[in-house]
Amino acid sequence: MKHRIGLRLKTYRVAIALAAPHVAIMGLVLLSACRASTQSTVSSTPTLPAVQRIGVTLGGWAFYGPSNFFQNILMNPGFEPGQSGRVVSATSPTSSTFCDSGDWAFPSGFYTAATFQDDRVNTSNLAVTVVGTGTITAYSPTGCSGSPQFTYSANFTISANDQILINQTGMTSPTVPNGCNPASQGAICGPAPGYWWPNDTAYTTSTDADPNHDGVQSLQINFNGNNGAKPASFNYAADPPVGTLNFFPVTGPWQFSIYAKNVGATSPSCTVSFSRSGVSSYFNYTFTPTSSWAQYTINFNGTDTGSTARGTLQVTFGCLAGSTAGAVRLDDAYLGPDSSPAGIWRPALVNTLGSGYLHVGYLRDWEGNEGTSYANRVADQWARQMDTSGGPNGVGWHYSMPDLFSLASQVGARPWVVIPVNMLDADYTNLGKKIATLQTAYNFPEVLIEFGNEEWNAGICGGNCFRYNGRVKPEIYFAVAKRAFGVIQAGAGTAANIHFVGGGAPYGSPPSAGNLAYSAGQFIAAPGTTLPYYIAGAPYYDWCQNATDSQATKIGNLFNDPQGDTSQANIAAIVNALAALSTPMKLSFYEAGPSTLGGSDTTAGRLPIIAGAASGSADAALYLRSVNAGVPVMTPFQLSQLGMFAASGYLSCTSNPPGGTTVPLWGMAYDLDQPILRPRGLALQLLNNYAFCGDGYGISDLPSGIDGAAFQCSDGWHLALVNENSSSQNVTVSFPNAAALLPEGMVEQLDFSAATNTNEGSATGVTVGTGGSPTVRGNAVTVPMTAYGSAVVLPPRAVVPTPLPSTPTPKSNPTLTPTSNSTASPTPKVSVSYVS
């Protein structure tokens, strides 16, 4: 999410042909009394050829987000070590030490044995020189007068402001025995990061790992810890009871499996239970590990229904033995549905993203992993390591690049990969080669590659900012990014259809013509020939909302941002400025949507505006203005999120919210399983399914408060309109005298009784329904527009998608039948794959 202050506070079915003409409308139920129409005209030439559907950012691990994207609900199921990547702008360097200007302090020794590359940037001409690579030999979080100090070994001396790209894989996380406190230091505490520890010295790791999968270690339970032969159990919690739904519905056939091995322990046994707080356990299962690696499996039926009481899902696991000797090793755990029809991804996710629902055109994978390694970006779920680049208390669990490509292929989208900024040259070369291999497998029309996410934003860049004399200097980002693009392209070759995305640095949110043109100019000025195809900006809007504002004012600010950031004039000026450069570039939206974190309004006051029906039309208006301005790529933020805390002192807001005010700003989908789409998600669904196809055409002389665009597609003209006004009116649009069929069918619309209706917790406030028909005279089509409504009008016999069937009704619990098998693989058998 982007904000002016630079701080983050932060699917397919068989299509059917309609027997009757068809129209889609978003808005209130059509009213019989409408204002007299004025005529507008569709341009004779397209403003945006080959329109691509709107995409979405997937986001990082959170209980409502990617944590319920996957079949396996467990983070770090391979009990792998952690890994860390950073960009440190060196200060006070000597021949053996340097300090960290970013002051992201980790526990003592955290980066010992990490490898690094020294990139030296000449700020006058943006030339990047790779001085060499070396090794971190010691790390002190307070060694530089309270700031972090690195001790290094290399055949060169680091200079001030050198960009030190640290890349450490397989690091040993601080453990409870050596003083790490999970309560205060979070998931960096070991031995296996990712919430797989108790406060007991019995837990360590072993390099003896399950031979049926990849990965470098297993979790070892020694029978000589704090409690001797009965070590404290460890617990794994997910799906906190927030909101009105359980975001992990445990329904139908499920399975838990884990690999285990006894190493010299006397009569060891292990017990695992899975429950939802306030609800009876799903199972309680005991098994006895043998001296060889074996898989232990329990199959069960989940009993959750829509009325199941909210409660946290919890896995409790513990082992005991007959004496204080020996150990049990555990590896490669799975907990989730007992079949995997969509690979690693839950069918509910594929359904929501695919045709019939969001039908996304792009999948942007920003998930907070700007500081991981190449190996981690391509590893399956059994080998993938937790990522600690987000600060000392920020541990990430991320899906892989191959996972992203697979999902994009399943839903008909194009992948947008946000790559780490701390990789060594060899890693970027391998990244290019991997993209070429994946492209050969999937043959996407384009693959977007972005160098990090908001590297200008010191509040959220996870210690990966590019600094100079202690302050973020965007020009260094431009230089290093362009050089990395060249290395990646050389590795990929010319057939990979890569389009690089240049971050707008501090000038991308909100975007303006001068700022983004400056960013693009810096890319052009830097040495090298591999330039961005797109420059990224984030057109957020409606920054402040005050309790004293009327409802009409609040809704009006959604459509007409007081800052002017989402006006068509501003967006067109950016597009034109980028097109006028010596090397023309295109504007892309990496994020978009309301950003109403400031102002004095309460949670109750914000909810019906930001998550209300009118917010869907506000987003639709932004998309249509952007088509008219010529923006080819749009991805709002983000697929799934419940809410954010409002902020005091936000932007130019003149008042502050009450303490504890929350804001349901981001998230196209409130729930994936039903699914429940917020109005903004429904707007995206209607535009993607009914409007965004063929070439996009602007419309001149639209009445005040009306946004619109036309699309000439294979089945005829599609017409999209948004009414920003508080009253209904007719809009007449004249089409060019062409053979393409006019939009003159029935109406499908978003039904709601008030513009402030929401879908928070239930899909009944705003729904899709069928309405009336437009009027056609000659080449002119008149559409009745409802207050704050949006419409996509289709030609006769248009083809529309149908959604996937709903989630099956849960079955009753069968008798539990534990099994062990030393050769079988954990479910799912396909090799596979956090942000608070």
N, C-alpha and C positions, 0 to 999 in steps of 0.2 A: 504494500500500500504506500502511497506517496503523499507527502504533505509538504506544504511550503516551508515549514520550519526544518524539514529534513530529518525528522525523527519518526521511527516506526513505533506507534503505540500498539503498535500492531503486533435406448436408447436407440434398438433398431429393428424394423419389421418390414414385412412385405408390403410394398405400396399397393394401393388400390385406386382404380379409376372411378371417379364419381359419375353417377348417372345423370346428375344435374349440374348446372353451372355452380361454381363455388367461389366464395369470398371468405377471407378471414379478417375478423375485426377484434381489436383489443380495446376494451373500454366498457363503459356502462351499457346496460341494455338500451337498444335503440329507442329514441324518443320520437313520438309522433309529431311534436312541434319543433321545427328546426328553423334557423334563420335562413333568409334568402341567400342563394349561392352566388359567388362570383367566379368567373371562369379563369383557369390557369392553364398553362401550356407546357407540355413535355418537350424538352429540347430535341432537336433533330440529330444531335451527335452525343455520344456517351461521355459522361464525366468520369466514369470509372469502368473501363473495359474488364470483362471477365471477373466479375465480383466474386470474392471468396466469402464463405460464411463466417460469422463471428465465432471466435474461439473462446477459450477460458483458461485461466491459470489454475493448475491443480492444487498448488499450495503444499505446505509441509505437514509433518506428522502432528496430529492433534486428535483428540478422541472423536470429534465430529468430522474429521477430514480423512487424510490418507490412512489413518489407523483403521478405518472401516472401509477402505478401498480394496483390501486384500482378503483372500481366502484365509490365510494364516493371520490370526489376530495378535501374534506374539512378536514383539520387537526383538531383534538380535537372537533369532531362534537357534543359531549355531554357537551361541556363547562365545563369540569371537572377541578378540581384544579391541581396544579403541584405536582411533587414528585421528591425527590432527594436522591441519594445514593452515598456514597463515601467510600474510604479507606484512613484514615488519620493515618500516622505514628507519634505517639505522641512525641512531644518535650517539654521540660521544664514543666513536669507535676507537679501538686500539688494534694492535696486531693480533690480539687474542680474544677480545671482548667487544660487545656493542650493547646498547640499550634500546629499549622499545618505546618509541614515542607514543604508541597507542595505549599503553598501560593496561593491557588485558592480562592480568595476573592469574597464572595457574599455579598449582602446588609445586613445591620444590622438586626439581628433577624431571618435571613433566615432559620437557622437550629433549632430554638427553638422548643422544644417538639419532636424532632427526637429521636428515640430509637437507641441504639448501642450495639454491642457486642465487647468485648475486647479479641482479640486473641494474646497471648504472645508466641513468637517463640524463642526457644533456637537455636541460630545460630551455635552452635557446633555440635548438633546432629539432628537439624531440627525438634525437637519435638514441637507440638503446644498444648498449654494449653488454654482452654477457661476460662478466669478469671471470667467472668460473663457478665450480661447485665445491662444497665442503661439508663438514659434519659439526653438529652442535655437541660439545663434549660436557657441558654442564649448563644448568638453568636455575636461576634464583629469582623468585617473584619480587624481591625487594632489594636486589643487589645494587641498583642504581638510585640511591637516595630514596628508596621506597618504591621505585618502579622496577620492572623486570630487567634482568641482565642475562645475556646469553654469552657463554664462552664457546669459542669455535676453534676448529682446526682446518686450515686451508693453505694452499701454496700462494696466496695473495693476501693483501690487507684490505679489509672493508673500509670504505670511505663514508663520510656523513651523507645521509639521504639516499644511500644505495637501497634499492628495493630487494629485501631478502625474502625469497620465496621458499618457505619452509614446508617440507613434505615428509611427514613421518608416518609410516604404516606399521601396524602391529606393535604399537607402543604398549607398555605395561602401565595400566592405570593405577593410580594410588589406591591402596587397599586399606581395609579396616585395621589389620594388624599394624600397619605403619602410620596410623593416625588419621586416615581419611574418614570424615564423618558424613555419612549419607544425608543426615538431617540438614546439615548446613552447606555441604558442598555438592549435593545433587548427584546426578547420574554419572559424573566422572569417576566416582568411587568404584573400585573394582571388586573382584577380579575381572568380571565380565560386564562392561558398561551396559546400560539399558535396563535398569531396574531389576537386575537379576542378583541381588545380594541381600543377605540379612546382616545384622550387626553381630557377626560371629566369626572368630578367627579360623574356623574350620574350613572356610571356603577359599580355594585357590584355583589354579588352572593347570592343565597338563597339555603337552604337545602331542599326546596320544589321542588322536581324534577319530571319530567314526569313519571307517574306511569306505563306506558306501557313498559318501559325499565329499565335497571339497571343504576347505576351511583349515585353520592352522592350530586350533586348540579345542579342548573340551573343558567343561566345568568340573572341578574335582572337589568332593566333600570328604574331608579327613575326619576320622573319628577320634580326634584329640584336641578339639577346639574348646571354646568356653564351657560347653556342656558335655565334653567327653564323647561318649559313644552315641549321644543323642543330640546332635547339633540343632540349633534353632532352625525352624523351617523358614524358607523364603517365600515371599508373596509377590505376585505380579498382578497389578490392578489396571483396569481399563474402563472406559465408558462411564465416567463420573455422572452422578445423577443431577444433571443440569438441564434446564428446559423442561419440556413435557414428555419427551420420548426417551426410550432406551436406544442408543445409536448403534448398539450391537445386538440386533434381535437374534437370539439363539433359537432357531426354529428348524424343524426337520432333522434329517440325519446329520450328525456331526461326529467328529473323531478327534481324540487326543492320541498322539504318539510321541515317543522319545526313544533315543538310543541310550543304552546304559551298559556298564561293565564293572565287575567287582575286581578290585586289585588288593588281594590279601586281607580282606575284611572278614570277620567272623559272622556268619549268618546274617548278612545285610538284607534289609528290605526297604523299599521306598513306597511312599504313599502320596498320591496326588488327588486333590479335590478341586472342583470347579463349581462356583456358585455365584448367584447374584444376591447382594445384600438385601435382606427383607423377603427373600424368596428361597424355597428349599433348594438344596444342592442338585446340580445336574448329574454328578457322579462322584463317587469316592472309590479310588482304585489303588490296590496294593500289588506290587510285583517284586520279584526277587532277582536281582541281577546275577548273572553268571560270570565266569572268568573270561568270556569272549563277548565282543560287542554284539548286542542283539537289540532289535526294535521291540518295544512294548506298546501295545495299542489298546485303546478302549473305544468302542463305538457306542454312541448314545443318541437319543432323539431330544432335541431342544424343545422346551415347552412354552417358550415365550409367545404371548399373543399381544394384540394391540392394547389390551387392558392390563398387561403385566406391570406391577408397581415398579417405579423407577428405582434403580439400585445399581451400585458399582459391581461390575464383573470382577471376580477375583480367583486367581489360581494360587493354591497353597501347595507347596512341594517340600517334602522332607524325607531324609533317610536316617536309619539308625542301624546299629550293629551290636553284636554280643559282647564286644570288648573294645577298648580304646586302641585300636590298631587298624591299619589298612585304610582303604578309601573306596568310594564309588565315583565313577566318572559318568557324566551326562553330556549328551550332544544332540543337536539337530531335532528340536522339538516342533511339533505342529499341533495347532488347535484351531479348528474351523470346520466348515462343511466337509463331508466325507467324499465329495466328488469335486472335480475341477473343470467344469465345461468351458470356462473362459480363461484357462491358464491360471496365473497368479491372481488375476483381478476378479473381484466379486461380480456375478452377473448383474446385480443391482447397479453397479457403477457403469458397466457397459451399456445397460439399458438407458440410464439417465443421460449419458453423453451421446448416445446414438440417435438415429433418425426416429421420429415420433415424439421425441422429447427435445433436448437441447440441440442435437444434430450439429455439433460443433465443427468448425472449420480448422481450428488450430488447437493444439494442446501445449501450453507453456508449462514447463516443469519446474518453475522456481520453487525450491523446497528448503532453502537455507543451507545448501551444500557447496558454497563457493570455495571452501577450503578442504576438499577431499582429494583423493588421489585418482589417477586414471584407473588403476586396478579396481578401486571401489566403485567407480562409475559403471563398470561392466560386470561386476561380480553378481552371482546369484544369491538368493536369500541365506543359504547355508554358510557362505563365505564372507558376505558383506559385513563390514565393520561399522561400529558406531562412529559418528563424526563429531568432534569437539571443537569445531572452528567457530562456533557461535558464542564464545565467551566461556568463562570457567564453569558456569552452571548450565550451559547450553549443549546438550547432547542430541544429535540428530540421527534418525534412522530413515534412510532414503531408498526409494525405488531406483532401479538402475536405468541406464540409457537404453539397453535392449528392451527392458520392460515398457518404457515409454513408447518406443517404436511399435511394439506389439499392440499396445492399447490404441495408438493412433490408427493403425491399420484396421483394427476391429471396428472402430466407430467412423471411419472415413475421414479422419482429420489429418493435418500436417503437423509433424513434430517440431516444437520450438524448444531447443535444448539450452539451458543456462549452464555454462561450463565453469569449472573451478578456475580461479585466477592465480593459483599458487603452483601450478604444474611446471615441471622441468621440460626442456625442449623435447626430450625423448617421449615424454608422456603426451604432449600435444601432437607429435607425429603419429603415435599409436592411436590417439583419439581420431585423427583424420582417417587413418586406415580402417578403424572400426566403423566409422560412419559410412565409408564407401562400401564396406561389406553389408551393413544393414540396408543401405540404399539399393544394393543389388537384390536383396531379398524382398524388399517392399515396394521399390520403385515409386517413391513419393514425388509429386511434381516439384516440391522444394523441401529442404530441411533448413530451418532457421537455427543459427548458432549465435548466442549472445554471451559476451565475456563478462561473467559476474552479474550481479543484480544490485543496482544503486550503489556502486562503489564510491559515490560521492557522499553517501549518507552515513556519517560516522556513528549514528545511533543504532544502525542495524546491520552494518557490513561485517559483523563478526570478527573484527580485527583484521579484515582484508582490505582496508582502505589504502589508497596510495597517497602517502604524505610527503611533505617537503618542509623541513624546519618545524616539524611537529604539527603541521596543519594539512588537511586534505587538499591536494593539488590535482584537479581533474586532468590537467594536461598530461600528467604522468600516466594516468589511466589510458588516455587516447593512444599514447606512444606504445605502451606495453601491449595493449589490446591489439593494435594493428599488427605488431610483430607476431603475436600469437596466431592471429588469423592467417598470416602467411605460412607459418609452420604447419598449421592444420590443413590448409588447402594443398600444400605440397604433399602431405601424407595421404590425403584423400584422392588426389588427382582431379581431373576436370569433369568427370562423369557423375559426381555425387550430388549434383543439384543443390549445392550449399549456397545459402544467402546469409551473409553475416549481418548481425544486428549491432550497431554501435549504441551503447547506452548514452542517454542524454546528459550524463553527469549531473551536476547540480542544477542543470538548466532544463531538465525534462519534466519536472512536476512542480507547478503546472507548466505546460509547454507554451513557448512563444516563438515567433518567427526568428527574432534575433538570437535568442539563446540556442535553439536547436541548430540554426545555420552556423553559429559559432562552433558548436560541438562538431558538426560535420566538417567544417573548415579545418579544425585541429587534426582530425583524422587524415584529411587530404595533405596537410602540411608535414605530417610525420613521414619518415622514410619508409619505403616499401611500396608494393604495388597492389596488395590485397586490401581492398577497401570495403567498408560496410555497404550493403545494398539498402538497408533500412537504418534510420535513426529513430530511436525509441523515445516516446513521450507518454505521459500519463495524464489524460484530461479528467482529473477529478473535479467535482463541482459541489456547490452548496456547503461551504465550510462552517458557517455559523447558523445556529437556530435558537431563537430566544423565546422564552415563555410568554413574553408580552406581544409577540407577533400573532396576528390573526391566522386562522387556518388557511385562508386564501393566500396570504403572504408566504407562509411556509411552503405550500405546494408550488406557488409561483416561482420561488427561489430554486426549486428542483429543475424547472424548465429553463429558467433564465438566471444562471449563476450571477450573483451580484459582482463577482470578480471578472466576469466576462470570459472565463477560461474555455467554456464549451460553446461559445458562439460560432456560427458557421464562418463568419468573417475571420476570426482568430485562427481557426483550423485551416481555412483556405490560404491564409497568409503564410502559415508554416509550410504547407505543401508547396506553394509557389517559391518560397525562399530556398527550399531544398532543391527544387527542380532547376533553379537558376545558377547553382554552383558549377564550378568548372568540371567537376564530376557529379552529375545529378544523382540525388538519393531520394528515397521515398520515406514518408512518415509511417511509422507503425505505433499502435497503442499497446504497450506492454501491460498496462493496467488502466482501469477506468471505472467511474461510478461516483456515487455521492461520498463525500468525506466529512460528514457533519459531526465532527468531534467537539466543536467549540460552541459557545453561546450558553445561555442560562436555562435552557429547557431541560425538563426532567426526562427520565426514561419513558414514562407514560406519554409525555408530549412528543417525543421523537419517534416512538414505535410506529404510530399510524401514518407518519409522513415518510420516513426513510424506508420502511418495509411495507408501506401501504400500496394500494393499487396504482396510484398516480406515479409511484417511483418506476414502475414498469414502462409507462409511457415516456417518462423523462429519459430513461436509458434509450428507448427506441428513437426519441428525437435526436439524441447525440449520434446514434449510428447513422441515421438518415442524413443529418447534416454532414457527417464525415464522408458518406458516399458522394454527396454533391461536391465536397471539397477535394475528393480524389484520394482518400485514405484506403489503401488496399488491405491492411491487416489490423484487426481490432480484437483484443482479448481483455475483457473486464476482469476485475479481481473479485472473488475467486470462486471456485466451484462450491465449497462447503465451509461455512463458518457461522457461528451463532451470534457473537457480539463482541464489542470492544468497549473499554472504559472511555468515557468522554474525558476531555482534557481542559485544564485551566491554562490561560495564557496562550490559547491556540490562535495562530495567525493574527489577523487584525480584529478578531472578535472582541467586542467591547464589554462582554460579561462572561462569567464562568458558570459551569454547571454545578449543581449540588453534588456533594461527595457521594461516590458510589453509582453515579449515573452511567448506565450502559447504553450502547448504541448498536442495533442490528444492521451494521453498514454493509458487510460483505458476505457473500454466499448466495450463489444462484439457487442452490438446493438447500432446503432446510433438512430434508431427510431423503436418503437415497432409496429406501426399500419400497415406499408406497408408489412412486416417489412423491414428495411434497416439494414443489418448486415455489420459490418466492415470486412475487409479481415481476421482479427484474429478470428472473429466470424464464418466466412465461413469455415475457417480451422477446427475449433472445430465441426461445423456442419458435414463436410465431414468425419472426423475421427470417430465421434460418430455414424453416420448413416451407415458407410460402413466398418470401420476397427475394432473398439473396441468391440469385442465379442469373446467368447470362450477363449482359452489359447493363450498367447502371446509368440512368439519365436524370438530369436535373429537371426541376419544374419551375418555371418562371411565374411571377405575379400571384403567388399563393396569398391568400388572405392573411391578415395579421394573426399571429399566434398559431399558424399552421406550418408544420414541417412535412416534407414529402419527397419521394423519389420514385421513379418508375424503372422497371427492369424488363428488358426484352429477352425472354427465355425461349426455349425450344417449343413450348406449348402456347406461346403468345405473350401478351403484356401482363405484368404484375404491377400493381399500384400500392404503394405503402404511404400512409398518412398518419400524422399525429396531431391531435387537437390540444394545444396548451391552454385553451380558454376554459373558464368555469361554466360556460354555457354551451349547449349543443349548436351545431350549424351544418349546413350542407356545403360541400366542397365539390366544385365542378372542374374536371381536368380534361383538356383536349389533347388527343394523341395524334402523332403524325399519320398522314394518310398512307398506311402501309398494310401489307397483307396479313400481318400478325393479328391474332384474335385479341379483341378488347377485353378488359376485365369487366365482366357483366354477370356474375353469378350470385349464388347465395352468400350468406354471411356467417362466418364463424368468428366468435368474439370471446373476449374475457368478460365473464359475467361477475358483477359485484354490485351490491346495493349502495355502496358509498365509496368514494375515492380513497378513503382511509381504511378500508378493509384490509386485513392481512391474512397470511397463511402460517402464522407462527404456531406450530404445533398441530395444525389441521389444514387439510386442503379444501376447506369449504368456504373460506372468505372470498377467494378469487378463483374462479374456475373457467374452463373453456367451454363455450356453448355455441349453438347455432342461432343466427339472427336473421334479419331481412335481406333485401336485395338492393343493389344500386339501380339508378335510372340511366338509360343510354339513349342519346339522341345524336345520330350521325357518329362522329368520332369523339364525342364528349361523353364522359362518364361522371355522374353526380353521385357522391357518396355521403350518406348522412353520418355525421361525426358526433359522437357523444362527448360530454364534458370530460376533459382530461383523458380522452380515449385515443386509441391507435387502431389503424386498420390496414390489412393487407388484402387487396382485392384481386382475385384470380380470374383467369380466363375460363371459358366453359371447358368441361371435360378435363380439368386439371388433375394431376396425380398427386395424392397426398399420402403421407406415411401413417401407419397405425402403430401404436405403442406395443411393447412387450406385455405379456400377461402379468398379472400381479404376483407377488410372492405366494407360493403355495401355502395352504393351511397346515399348521403344524400337526404332526402325528403324535400319538401317545408314546410314552417311553417303552422300549423293548427291554427284555432281560439283558443285563450287561454281560458281555462275553469277552473277557480279556484274552489277548493272545500275545505270543512272542515269536519273532521270526528274525533270524540273523542275516537274511539276505534281502528282505523286502525294503522298499524305500518309503520314507514318510509321505503321507498324502499332503499336498498334491505332488504328483510325481514329476511335474514339469519344473525344470530348474528356473528359479526366479530371482524375486526381489528378496516430520515432527515439527509445529511451530506454535508456540503458545502465544 
